[in-house]
């Protein structure tokens, strides 16, 4: 959920709202899809990094 907090996600969310208000539905779908895709990619990268750190900690013991 923290992937949707911050200056850039907030600007994109505001853009989604404005696009919806002016009935630019294609823009709404594209921006929302990219926002969700970015959150998914960020989450998977963070998980991989956490696993790598744990392996490094185990290897240094």
GICOR-V228714 format. One line per field, one symbol per residue. phi: phi as a letter, one per 30 degrees, with the letter a starting at -180 (. if undefined). psi: psi as a letter, one per 40 degrees, with the letter a starting at -180 (. if undefined). burial: b if it has 9 or more other C-alpha atoms within 8 Angstrom, else e. A space follows every 10 residues. Layout:
phi: ???
psi: ???
burial: ???
This chain:
phi: .ddcckdddd dddddddddd dcicdddedd dddddddddd dddddddddd dddddddddd d
psi: deeehidddd dddddddddd defgdddddd dddddddddd dddddddddd ddddddddde .
burial: eeebeeeebb ebbebbbebb eeebeebbee bbeebeeebe ebeeeeeeee eeeeeeeeee e
